[in-house]
Amino acid sequence: MGIVDRWLLPDGVEDILPSQAKRLEEVRRRLLDLFSTWGYDYVIPPMIEYLESLLTGTGRDLDLKTFKVVDFLTGRTMGVRADITPQVARIDAHSLNSDGVARLCYAGTVVQAQADSMLANRTPLSVGAELFGDSTSKADTEIVSLMIESLKFLGFDAVHVDLGNVDIFRQLMSGFALNTDQQELLFEAVQRKSVAEIGEHCEAFGLSEGDTFLLTQLPGLTGSNSVLERARSLFKAHEGILASIDNLQQVSDTIACRFTDLDVYFDLSELRGYAYHTGIVFAAYVNGSRSVVAKGGRYDHIGQVFGREARGATGFSIDVRSLTEKVKLPEESRKRIWVPEVPTGEEDSLWQRIKQLRSEGYIVVESGQPDGFDHHLDFLNGQWQLVSGDK
Amino acid sequence: MGIVDRWLLPDGVEDILPSQAKRLEEVRRRLLDLFSTWGYDYVIPPMIEYLESLLTGTGRDLDLKTFKVVDFLTGRTMGVRADITPQVARIDAHSLNSDGVARLCYAGTVVQAQADSMLANRTPLSVGAELFGDSTSKADTEIVSLMIESLKFLGFDAVHVDLGNVDIFRQLMSGFALNTDQQELLFEAVQRKSVAEIGEHCEAFGLSEGDTFLLTQLPGLTGSNSVLERARSLFKAHEGILASIDNLQQVSDTIACRFTDLDVYFDLSELRGYAYHTGIVFAAYVNGSRSVVAKGGRYDHIGQVFGREARGATGFSIDVRSLTEKVKLPEESRKRIWVPEVPTGEEDSLWQRIKQLRSEGYIVVESGQPDGFDHHLDFLNGQWQLVSGDK
């Protein structure tokens, strides 16, 4: 390959250059500082670990997204993390292993062998929060509130939230005697919201008219608050499903009260992360854009696969890069000062002056082109003085 | 593998738990903020990229340290970065491609397939600064000064700096007619500081008595400032080597003037990063510890391999994790507040009160065990009041 090609980056892989990098760092800090005031403790899981622990309880999607490498020391396969949430769940289950409620947060790059779409970034910066040890709606409400507050805190007024609960579909399916292939086909049909396909499958699998009706109604259960009433009347014979609907109601009532101008959309056939999630699932959008900037849900089973008792788990993550450009941040207000050649014998006085200016918040640059600065230093009357404009 | 094994991490791979993670984040922010006042712009190179660009001009060591993965989209080999400096040099050469002096800094995790030692961390957090477009001693002085200032800024008083210049050995070798294998053998003998081996090789390779003398003297050129005088007299016939010694003299004179209590040790046979470095090399230690916490050097050639004109390049990186435990940071001063169950109808007043307290810097926790808090909220006389101690 020629010299010219050497600097080409793979598709979905990018350098983040100064102006953007500075914004991203600012967003990262604001989010971690906000999480901290909610009692979330920062943890840093490693970039690589054994594949078993990285993929445990997570499903095939994450497996396909995970780059595998061999550990030279042991010959075992490691993965480069494509998701941080399972790592944080492992930390909760083992490294911390506290009995009560645990609140953890993180900020780190993940690497995806396959991106979600052609244009998607394959090394997103993921900042998120996870709440363990509380299986109630209160925990879901806290997590959804923190997600919305994060976006509000970054200056987004128009926040849109999608709410669903994968346990509705799971409970329905558990009532049918279907094999794995049949379940998979129905899952795909519901995910595509194809009522015709759902109906065909139901007939082929010999489901009752009543069950078929419930399944074909599912894709239509989308929209505003009234969806929950319609769902309650549809599933009035399913106690477990009514509890899942109550969970959605409690979360949505509280966030509607906490955040005015919030735009909430229910979708009871949303099955995102079905292999992984066990209850409520949610996604957030800002500024009318159709790309998800934050998402999450409940995933109660994960503690068990790490050898711990079943333990509530709910959380969200923000794709920081996807929203950094949209965030309004204050302009750089610090002044830039250029430093000229030093007259012999004045090195020390100059150094002391520069140190002082830097500690006062000035940006002081010691060499390079003397253009585009707010001030320069000049040695006048035996002193280093700040002079306006370029030298 | 059993459930119990799932959470084991590979050797040299660790979770960073809350107390340590908080310190690490604080150190990271302080360093980036300091770099910013020196005019260094933050950039974020990607975690993965094509192997050619990642390893270009870097030598075999880095190749062995780099995990390789195949890009599903193109079938080409990518590497997980084991070093960020070559990426920043690529950004300088291509993504920015400015003519003058460029100052860039970074903070990110690197992943090492093989660690430097059995006990070393394989996913260190590397925070560093690079100065491009200035081949003079002034640039080296700025970079070494910034490295020392970084450590002082973190509260380390006792900073020890090792200084060397790989160009002394390189210039000596360029004067001999030796093949690659012979050069490699001499390089290894010098790196081991084995005078006897150097002598044997010189005899076997038919080097003159004078050249043998110079090479065998090299390992002894270690110690304080007087080493430079001895080196000047030894290499008085080598104009190029005298210039390399002058470079060391200028850097060491300036840092001695800028930083009092600095402990500088010269080692003119230090060949760390020989494949990569082209001039001065340096390493820093703190608190009398023998492990390097920061290191760097000049690497002028790298712009060329990225298809750009030869361009000065010098920089350093800090292994943040290796020094975080030693840093003295202020204790957490924020108070923690516990929130009880909400009486019906008071959800909104509670939420407003919590928001206010969080914005004032309190940590407010909404559920979990009400133990170990500084205050709790209580609804008394129709108001949410802050009460000292646990509920």
Chai-1 contact restraints between the chains, C-beta under 6 A:
chainA,res_idxA,chainB,res_idxB,connection_type,confidence,min_distance_angstrom,max_distance_angstrom,comment,restraint_id
A,M1,B,E52,contact,1.0,0.0,6.0,A-B,restraint_1
A,I3,B,G307,contact,1.0,0.0,6.0,A-B,restraint_2
A,V4,B,G307,contact,1.0,0.0,6.0,A-B,restraint_3
A,R6,B,E52,contact,1.0,0.0,6.0,A-B,restraint_4
A,R6,B,S53,contact,1.0,0.0,6.0,A-B,restraint_5
A,R6,B,T56,contact,1.0,0.0,6.0,A-B,restraint_6
A,R6,B,F306,contact,1.0,0.0,6.0,A-B,restraint_7
A,W7,B,S53,contact,1.0,0.0,6.0,A-B,restraint_8
A,W7,B,R90,contact,1.0,0.0,6.0,A-B,restraint_9
A,W7,B,H94,contact,1.0,0.0,6.0,A-B,restraint_10
A,W7,B,F306,contact,1.0,0.0,6.0,A-B,restraint_11
A,L9,B,E49,contact,1.0,0.0,6.0,A-B,restraint_12
A,P10,B,D71,contact,1.0,0.0,6.0,A-B,restraint_13
A,D11,B,L73,contact,1.0,0.0,6.0,A-B,restraint_14
A,V13,B,P46,contact,1.0,0.0,6.0,A-B,restraint_15
A,V13,B,E49,contact,1.0,0.0,6.0,A-B,restraint_16
A,D15,B,P45,contact,1.0,0.0,6.0,A-B,restraint_17
A,D15,B,I91,contact,1.0,0.0,6.0,A-B,restraint_18
A,D15,B,S95,contact,1.0,0.0,6.0,A-B,restraint_19
A,I16,B,I44,contact,1.0,0.0,6.0,A-B,restraint_20
A,L17,B,S95,contact,1.0,0.0,6.0,A-B,restraint_21
A,P18,B,D41,contact,1.0,0.0,6.0,A-B,restraint_22
A,P18,B,V43,contact,1.0,0.0,6.0,A-B,restraint_23
A,A21,B,Y42,contact,1.0,0.0,6.0,A-B,restraint_24
A,A21,B,V43,contact,1.0,0.0,6.0,A-B,restraint_25
A,A21,B,I44,contact,1.0,0.0,6.0,A-B,restraint_26
A,K22,B,Y42,contact,1.0,0.0,6.0,A-B,restraint_27
A,E25,B,Y42,contact,1.0,0.0,6.0,A-B,restraint_28
A,T37,B,R358,contact,1.0,0.0,6.0,A-B,restraint_29
A,T37,B,I363,contact,1.0,0.0,6.0,A-B,restraint_30
A,G39,B,I363,contact,1.0,0.0,6.0,A-B,restraint_31
A,G39,B,V365,contact,1.0,0.0,6.0,A-B,restraint_32
A,D41,B,P18,contact,1.0,0.0,6.0,A-B,restraint_33
A,Y42,B,A21,contact,1.0,0.0,6.0,A-B,restraint_34
A,Y42,B,K22,contact,1.0,0.0,6.0,A-B,restraint_35
A,V43,B,P18,contact,1.0,0.0,6.0,A-B,restraint_36
A,V43,B,A21,contact,1.0,0.0,6.0,A-B,restraint_37
A,I44,B,I16,contact,1.0,0.0,6.0,A-B,restraint_38
A,I44,B,A21,contact,1.0,0.0,6.0,A-B,restraint_39
A,P45,B,D15,contact,1.0,0.0,6.0,A-B,restraint_40
A,P46,B,V13,contact,1.0,0.0,6.0,A-B,restraint_41
A,P46,B,T123,contact,1.0,0.0,6.0,A-B,restraint_42
A,M47,B,T109,contact,1.0,0.0,6.0,A-B,restraint_43
A,M47,B,V111,contact,1.0,0.0,6.0,A-B,restraint_44
A,M47,B,T123,contact,1.0,0.0,6.0,A-B,restraint_45
A,I48,B,V111,contact,1.0,0.0,6.0,A-B,restraint_46
A,E49,B,L9,contact,1.0,0.0,6.0,A-B,restraint_47
A,E49,B,V13,contact,1.0,0.0,6.0,A-B,restraint_48
A,E52,B,M1,contact,1.0,0.0,6.0,A-B,restraint_49
A,E52,B,R6,contact,1.0,0.0,6.0,A-B,restraint_50
A,S53,B,R6,contact,1.0,0.0,6.0,A-B,restraint_51
A,S53,B,W7,contact,1.0,0.0,6.0,A-B,restraint_52
A,T56,B,R6,contact,1.0,0.0,6.0,A-B,restraint_53
A,F67,B,V69,contact,1.0,0.0,6.0,A-B,restraint_54
A,V69,B,F67,contact,1.0,0.0,6.0,A-B,restraint_55
A,D71,B,P10,contact,1.0,0.0,6.0,A-B,restraint_56
A,F72,B,A113,contact,1.0,0.0,6.0,A-B,restraint_57
A,F72,B,Q114,contact,1.0,0.0,6.0,A-B,restraint_58
A,L73,B,D11,contact,1.0,0.0,6.0,A-B,restraint_59
A,V80,B,V80,contact,1.0,0.0,6.0,A-B,restraint_60
A,R90,B,W7,contact,1.0,0.0,6.0,A-B,restraint_61
A,I91,B,D15,contact,1.0,0.0,6.0,A-B,restraint_62
A,H94,B,W7,contact,1.0,0.0,6.0,A-B,restraint_63
A,S95,B,D15,contact,1.0,0.0,6.0,A-B,restraint_64
A,S95,B,L17,contact,1.0,0.0,6.0,A-B,restraint_65
A,G100,B,G368,contact,1.0,0.0,6.0,A-B,restraint_66
A,G100,B,Q369,contact,1.0,0.0,6.0,A-B,restraint_67
A,V101,B,S367,contact,1.0,0.0,6.0,A-B,restraint_68
A,V101,B,G368,contact,1.0,0.0,6.0,A-B,restraint_69
A,T109,B,M47,contact,1.0,0.0,6.0,A-B,restraint_70
A,V111,B,M47,contact,1.0,0.0,6.0,A-B,restraint_71
A,V111,B,I48,contact,1.0,0.0,6.0,A-B,restraint_72
A,A113,B,F72,contact,1.0,0.0,6.0,A-B,restraint_73
A,Q114,B,F72,contact,1.0,0.0,6.0,A-B,restraint_74
A,T123,B,P46,contact,1.0,0.0,6.0,A-B,restraint_75
A,T123,B,M47,contact,1.0,0.0,6.0,A-B,restraint_76
A,D134,B,S367,contact,1.0,0.0,6.0,A-B,restraint_77
A,K138,B,S367,contact,1.0,0.0,6.0,A-B,restraint_78
A,E142,B,E366,contact,1.0,0.0,6.0,A-B,restraint_79
A,C257,B,E347,contact,1.0,0.0,6.0,A-B,restraint_80
A,C257,B,D348,contact,1.0,0.0,6.0,A-B,restraint_81
A,R258,B,W351,contact,1.0,0.0,6.0,A-B,restraint_82
A,F306,B,R6,contact,1.0,0.0,6.0,A-B,restraint_83
A,F306,B,W7,contact,1.0,0.0,6.0,A-B,restraint_84
A,G307,B,I3,contact,1.0,0.0,6.0,A-B,restraint_85
A,G307,B,V4,contact,1.0,0.0,6.0,A-B,restraint_86
A,E347,B,C257,contact,1.0,0.0,6.0,A-B,restraint_87
A,D348,B,C257,contact,1.0,0.0,6.0,A-B,restraint_88
A,W351,B,R258,contact,1.0,0.0,6.0,A-B,restraint_89
A,R358,B,T37,contact,1.0,0.0,6.0,A-B,restraint_90
A,I363,B,T37,contact,1.0,0.0,6.0,A-B,restraint_91
A,I363,B,G39,contact,1.0,0.0,6.0,A-B,restraint_92
A,V365,B,G39,contact,1.0,0.0,6.0,A-B,restraint_93
A,E366,B,E142,contact,1.0,0.0,6.0,A-B,restraint_94
A,S367,B,V101,contact,1.0,0.0,6.0,A-B,restraint_95
A,S367,B,D134,contact,1.0,0.0,6.0,A-B,restraint_96
A,S367,B,K138,contact,1.0,0.0,6.0,A-B,restraint_97
A,G368,B,G100,contact,1.0,0.0,6.0,A-B,restraint_98
A,G368,B,V101,contact,1.0,0.0,6.0,A-B,restraint_99
A,Q369,B,G100,contact,1.0,0.0,6.0,A-B,restraint_100
